[in-house]
Amino acid sequence: MISKKRIIEPDIIKYPIITDKTTKDIENNSYCFKVTKKSNKNQIKATIEEIFNVKVKKINTLNMPHKIKTIGKFKGKTTQHKKAIIQLHKEYTIKLFED
């Protein structure tokens, strides 16, 4: 029987996304992180569980599209990134803010 070894790379998770909507979702034990574009759900789950010592219930990922930004007369695009929305089991939490 071959056992699968979980690949844990701490650089998969770049930073948590903090907005009004995501801070409201923290009450429902749902957290939002910016992750690398090539990472998959299994890698994200293993990394979150290892770094924060929690159990992940569900993961949703989405590739965020470019946004067009205008500064003066110049137009450009923001970089494209991948967002992971992580739902934890009820007994676990991640402390993102200092009290």
Summary of the structure (lengths in Angstrom):
residues: 99
radius of gyration: 15.9
end to end distance: 47.3
largest distance: 62.5
contacts: 214
relative contact order: 0.25
helix: 24%
strand: 35%
